[in-house]
Amino acid sequence: MARAERELDIIEGISQILGENLLLEQVFQRAMLLLSENLGVQRAALVLLDPLSGQLRTFASVGLTPTEQERGRYAVGEGITGRVMKSGEPAVLADVTKDPDFLNRTGARSLGEDDGPMGEAPASAVSFICVPVRDGDLTVGTISIDKPLESEEQLAADARLLRIVAGMFSQVIRIHDQVRLERDQWQQEEKRLRDNLRSRYKFDNIIGSSPAMLDVLGTIGQVADSRATVLLLGETGCGKELIAKAIHYNSPRESGPLIRVNCGALSPQLLESELFGHVKGAFTGAVRDKIGRFEAADKGTLFLDEVGTLEPQLQVKLLRVLQEREVERVGDHRSRKVDVRVIAATNLNLEAEVERGSFREDLYYRLNVVTVNLPPLRTRREDIPALVEHFLERYNKENGRDLSRVSRETLSTFLRYPWPGNVRELENMIERAVVLSTSNELTPELLPLAIRMFAAQTRGDGADASIDGLSERLAEAAVRQYAASDGRVYELVIQQIERHLLKHALRHNGGVKIRTADFLGINRNTLNKKVKELSLEG
């Protein structure tokens, strides 16, 4: 085949390679193998500038061992490759060993014992061609080949072809650099986020200096470094998820995933699929394989919230995973090993659930390796001022407000209030106050109705006396009216009071449920449920 036709075939082949794959190392190796097959190239190297070290590094090669490629490092201006990189001019050498800049840095060439291409007979000299790879006016790397010398004319033709190939590679290298830059930026952002999470969930940042909280911090500080299963017990809203995150981000698994599953939020069938995954065709709607949360949490932590609500059949499967450290997807017969640390949480008394037979005793003891009892807020009142300050700072920043003053009377109310919703209720109350504030002082008008009523009752002022007297008369009348309803007096009286309270509150707020729920200091879903139960619709 004529030289021109061969070159066209080579260029067409390399164009196809560039269009099929954007992984630079693979593209280069396939392109150079094509040159080796058609031109007898013995070795080829793609050298790029490492932006971190400032050195030239052999990024991809053909005909070099991994060790030889790793040795191919140069300073800009050093050796033939460094000279081409610095000057931007190609180097075309009939006998590379006679050039004073030849370093043989890779050690791939046996000086004085020239080898032929792909096992052929030795040639008299090894020619070397090194051309720059440009990105606009900037030289970003070099491509070099060596092969047995045939003739000066052939050498010049090979150099022209290699310059064309280098031009074709410039776009691929640009894309490679962009991908590398985006990957580095993503890794930096991931590190920043992880550092932020680690800092946010440091044990020192958990607010609580009461003896009960100090006991909690001491326990989780000891257990974090292990892989032991942890059971968090406590009322709703006392911070079980916060403690789970603190354990994870202060453990050797901090770089792994933290996956949360609310066991009470899904039906048993959906929860089984979520936890253990399923295979295609396992049930109607399973159109493809899906990994479960256990597999997703491999090398990390799985937080099982509301674990006390698990159905019996799921309790059996969970027990097997904890014992065998392997999962079986729904509809599959294969088991898959998982390396997962489990942190479980519940607001139920699991010992009582075991006695009633609704929770497996063996699973309870498997979960109960290390138990952490989180105290309700009413038993750690000394932590309330610090919590109030913390939530004010957070929600002021989020909402661009400056609610920074809390009167002594309001703080006294906070310290006396029983906080049935615990820290979550306190946090929601502070967020509400910040959003509704028009000054820098937390006034009683910003508090939910339940807390305002509690404050009025405990003040003993005129309003309190009036409400107290009315309540006493209502209670007396209710007892007389329902005297014949043994066992249902409380239920009937509370139902009547709720009905009238909600009816007048809705009327006061123009029938707007969101405003009414906020006025009463209850959740909107709770209001909707009560309205339906008490037949107040319409």
PEKA-V438501 format. One record per residue. N is the residue number from 0. PSI is psi in radians with two decimals (NA if undefined). Layout:
n->{N N}
psi->{PSI PSI}
//
This chain:
n->{0 1 2 3 4 5 6 7 8 9 10 11 12 13 14 15 16 17 18 19 20 21 22 23 24 25 26 27 28 29 30 31 32 33 34 35 36 37 38 39 40 41 42 43 44 45 46 47 48 49 50 51 52 53 54 55 56 57 58 59 60 61 62 63 64 65 66 67 68 69 70 71 72 73 74 75 76 77 78 79 80 81 82 83 84 85 86 87 88 89 90 91 92 93 94 95 96 97 98 99 100 101 102 103 104 105 106 107 108 109 110 111 112 113 114 115 116 117 118 119 120 121 122 123 124 125 126 127 128 129 130 131 132 133 134 135 136 137 138 139 140 141 142 143 144 145 146 147 148 149 150 151 152 153 154 155 156 157 158 159 160 161 162 163 164 165 166 167 168 169 170 171 172 173 174 175 176 177 178 179 180 181 182 183 184 185 186 187 188 189 190 191 192 193 194 195 196 197 198 199 200 201 202 203 204 205 206 207 208 209 210 211 212 213 214 215 216 217 218 219 220 221 222 223 224 225 226 227 228 229 230 231 232 233 234 235 236 237 238 239 240 241 242 243 244 245 246 247 248 249 250 251 252 253 254 255 256 257 258 259 260 261 262 263 264 265 266 267 268 269 270 271 272 273 274 275 276 277 278 279 280 281 282 283 284 285 286 287 288 289 290 291 292 293 294 295 296 297 298 299 300 301 302 303 304 305 306 307 308 309 310 311 312 313 314 315 316 317 318 319 320 321 322 323 324 325 326 327 328 329 330 331 332 333 334 335 336 337 338 339 340 341 342 343 344 345 346 347 348 349 350 351 352 353 354 355 356 357 358 359 360 361 362 363 364 365 366 367 368 369 370 371 372 373 374 375 376 377 378 379 380 381 382 383 384 385 386 387 388 389 390 391 392 393 394 395 396 397 398 399 400 401 402 403 404 405 406 407 408 409 410 411 412 413 414 415 416 417 418 419 420 421 422 423 424 425 426 427 428 429 430 431 432 433 434 435 436 437 438 439 440 441 442 443 444 445 446 447 448 449 450 451 452 453 454 455 456 457 458 459 460 461 462 463 464 465 466 467 468 469 470 471 472 473 474 475 476 477 478 479 480 481 482 483 484 485 486 487 488 489 490 491 492 493 494 495 496 497 498 499 500 501 502 503 504 505 506 507 508 509 510 511 512 513 514 515 516 517 518 519 520 521 522 523 524 525 526 527 528 529 530 531 532 533 534 535 536 537}
psi->{2.38 2.65 -0.78 -0.75 -0.66 -0.73 -0.71 -0.71 -0.72 -0.82 -0.73 -0.72 -0.74 -0.63 -0.73 -0.71 -0.76 -0.56 -0.32 -0.49 2.30 0.15 1.93 -0.79 -0.76 -0.71 -0.81 -0.81 -0.73 -0.68 -0.72 -0.56 -0.61 -0.72 -0.67 -0.71 -0.57 -0.48 0.01 0.54 2.32 -0.82 2.61 2.56 2.42 2.03 2.23 2.75 2.16 1.96 -0.38 -0.82 -0.32 0.10 2.80 2.27 2.40 1.90 -0.64 2.69 2.86 2.31 0.06 2.46 2.84 -0.66 -0.77 -0.72 -0.71 -0.53 -0.23 1.24 2.45 2.67 2.68 2.19 -0.16 2.29 -3.07 -0.77 -0.81 -0.61 -0.76 -0.70 -0.73 -0.75 -0.44 0.17 2.46 2.74 2.16 1.92 2.22 -0.66 1.80 -0.52 -0.26 -0.05 2.30 -0.37 -0.05 2.12 -0.39 0.76 -0.63 -0.42 0.28 -0.38 2.28 1.84 2.30 -0.02 1.23 2.45 2.70 2.95 2.31 0.81 0.10 3.06 2.62 2.52 2.93 -0.51 2.72 2.02 2.70 2.25 2.23 2.13 2.60 2.64 2.13 2.60 1.62 -2.21 -0.01 2.32 2.09 -0.18 -2.99 2.68 2.28 2.60 2.69 2.63 2.84 2.42 2.26 -0.94 2.83 -0.67 -0.76 -0.68 -0.78 -0.69 -0.70 -0.66 -0.73 -0.77 -0.71 -0.59 -0.67 -0.77 -0.72 -0.67 -0.64 -0.54 -0.29 -0.70 -0.72 -0.71 -0.65 -0.79 -0.72 -0.76 -0.68 -0.74 -0.74 -0.74 -0.78 -0.66 -0.76 -0.72 -0.71 -0.72 -0.68 -0.72 -0.70 -0.74 -0.71 -0.75 -0.72 -0.72 -0.66 -0.77 -0.75 -0.71 -0.72 -0.64 0.41 2.56 -0.58 -0.40 -0.09 2.11 2.12 2.03 0.10 2.71 -0.68 -0.73 -0.57 -0.63 -0.73 -0.84 -0.67 -0.72 -0.85 -0.47 -0.60 -0.64 -0.31 -0.70 -0.22 -3.14 0.26 2.51 2.40 2.36 2.05 2.13 2.40 2.84 2.83 2.34 0.16 0.05 0.55 -0.69 -0.66 -0.75 -0.69 -0.76 -0.69 -0.71 -0.80 -0.88 -0.03 0.35 2.93 -0.21 0.20 -0.52 -0.17 3.07 2.63 1.93 2.26 2.38 2.19 1.83 -0.29 -0.03 -0.19 2.70 2.75 -0.67 -0.80 -0.68 -0.68 -0.77 -0.70 -0.74 -0.81 -0.17 3.06 2.88 2.79 2.29 0.07 -0.53 2.98 2.20 -0.18 1.42 -0.17 2.87 2.55 2.28 2.62 3.10 -0.54 -0.81 -0.65 -0.48 0.20 2.36 0.21 -2.52 2.43 2.13 1.94 1.72 2.59 0.78 -0.38 -0.22 0.01 2.41 2.71 -0.74 -0.56 -0.52 -0.68 -0.80 -0.68 -0.71 -0.73 -0.72 -0.75 -0.58 -0.80 -0.25 0.72 2.63 2.73 2.05 2.66 2.21 0.05 2.74 -0.08 2.54 2.51 2.24 2.46 2.52 1.56 2.36 2.32 2.25 2.10 2.66 2.57 2.66 0.12 2.77 1.70 -0.54 -0.73 -0.65 -0.62 -0.76 -0.61 -0.22 0.16 -0.14 2.33 2.34 -0.72 -0.63 -0.68 -0.80 -0.49 -0.62 -0.54 0.84 -0.95 2.12 2.33 2.03 2.00 2.21 2.52 2.79 -0.53 -0.30 0.04 0.89 -0.44 -0.27 -0.17 -0.80 -0.73 -0.65 -0.74 -0.80 -0.72 -0.83 -0.62 -0.78 -0.75 -0.87 -0.41 -0.75 -0.72 -0.57 0.07 0.63 3.05 0.92 1.65 -0.25 2.31 2.09 2.76 -0.68 -0.73 -0.74 -0.63 -0.66 -0.76 -0.69 -0.40 -0.50 2.43 -0.27 1.16 -0.46 0.10 -2.57 -0.60 -0.70 -0.73 -0.76 -0.81 -0.65 -0.75 -0.75 -0.77 -0.78 -0.72 -0.78 -0.67 -0.11 2.56 -0.01 -2.94 0.23 2.37 1.74 2.83 -0.50 -0.36 -0.11 2.63 2.76 -0.70 -0.71 -0.63 -0.72 -0.69 -0.75 -0.71 -0.70 -0.64 -0.22 -0.61 0.44 -2.98 -0.77 -0.68 -0.76 -0.72 -0.85 -0.72 -0.74 -0.75 -0.72 -0.71 -0.74 -0.70 -0.75 -0.74 -0.76 -0.67 -0.70 -0.71 -0.73 -0.69 0.45 -0.50 -0.03 1.10 2.37 -0.13 0.11 -0.87 -0.82 -0.77 -0.71 -0.84 -0.66 -0.75 -0.77 -0.76 -0.74 -0.84 -0.67 -0.82 -0.67 -0.81 -0.60 -0.72 -0.74 -0.71 -0.53 0.40 0.40 0.07 2.00 -0.66 -0.80 -0.67 -0.77 -0.72 -0.70 -0.74 -0.32 0.54 2.89 2.55 -0.66 -0.65 -0.74 -0.82 -0.71 -0.77 -0.74 -0.71 -0.78 -0.67 0.13 0.82 0.02 2.38 NA}
//
